[in-house]
Amino acid sequence: MISVSRLISGKVEDADRIRYSGIRDKYPSVLVFNVTRNCNLRCKHCYSGSGIGLFQDLPLSSWLNAVKQASDMGVKHVLLSGGEPLSRRDVHVIAKEAHERGIRVELSTNGTMLTRERLEELRGLIDYVGVSIDGPEPVHDRFRGVKGAFSKALKGVRLAKELGFKTGFRFTLTKDNVEHVDFVFQLMEREEVDRACFYHLAYAGRADRSLDIDNKTRLSVVKKIVERTKAGKWEVLTADNPVDGILVYSLTKSVNVLDLLRKNGGNKSGERIADISPEGIVYPDQFTPVPLGRVENLREIWDEPRPLVKMLRERKRYVKCSSCPFFDVCNGGLRGRALVYTGDLWGKDPSCYLEDIFKDGLLRESSPTSL
């Protein structure tokens, strides 16, 4: 994840102590808890293939045990996701356990189930509420597969703000909504939310590659996000494409930006972050379907490193693009996307748009200091 606002303005947010620490820990600092596959919507770009159904959730005890192990590992952030995490009536119990163990907790939600009752249960336990938005109301409702989803999501955002939660929007870039990036910034201003995170599409679940934008468009839209961030009003992040940081460097000509990117180290799936699926399978991230182990033995995955963990830690030896002069600030991008596109976990991430940055004349190809 790239904090565009930090790179542009220097404003430090709490999570920057993880993003730019430069410290290589034994265990992940961030765990994604996909606590359910049930959801009241059926989004066409859902990475977990969730929807309206009766999926069997892991028992609460499994997640509480996962929190205990996470605490023992020194995990700093837990992201509660799904499916729709609020479809679990006991999600606040998981949040409470993590909070009481000193772990910061964030909620990733479609917003439609953010009632006053549920928010009161989560009050004081959740550090951030991120609500997915796909564009203006007609676009959003088409993506979500349910009419009225947009209005319910905004109602949830307003309730969260009223009760004092830090709130923000999550927007996934696809060919069907990329023209609405400006709308997200307008909505942020109108609703006075704190943050926006723009996600590059990962090819998982129902998020088919056919929904993705081409890399020329990718360069153009990320340049727009960077430009809008210069207003300095919000925390702005991008996710799942570390080339965004290289673009910021090329636009700012800042040695300080390059230093922060090197400390960040690019994609750290299986190292700085890991994911636990609704079935209790542990993966490098939410989008890379190569198992590392199971939730019951979470800590053992890194105590007695699995072969894949070792390879991810040494991925420069395996990733096909590792000779790139910018590899130390990118780390090869998203492995799950490379796997789908090339059939090879160590193949090139098709969403790398570094060549488009070169063609645009923003960087020379020789080295990270050649501007």
ABEGO torsion letter per residue (X at the ends): XBBAAAAAAGBBBAAAAAAAAGBBBABBABBBBBABABBABBBAABAAGBEBBBBBBBBAAAAAAAAAAAAAAGBABBBBBOEBAAABAAAAAAAAAAAAAGBBBBBBBAGAABBAAAAAAABGABABBBBBBAEBAAAAAAAAGBBGAAAAAAAAAAAAAAAGBBBBBBBBBBAAAAAAAAAAAAAAAAAGBABBBBBBBBBBEABBAAABBBAAAAAAAAAAAAAAAAAGABBBBBBGBAAAAAAAAAAAGBAAAAAAAAAAGEBABGAABBBBBAAGBBBABAABBBBAEBAAAAAAAAABBBAAAAAAAAAAAABAAAABAAAAAAGGEBAAAAAAAAGBAABBBAABAAAAAAAAGABBAABAABX
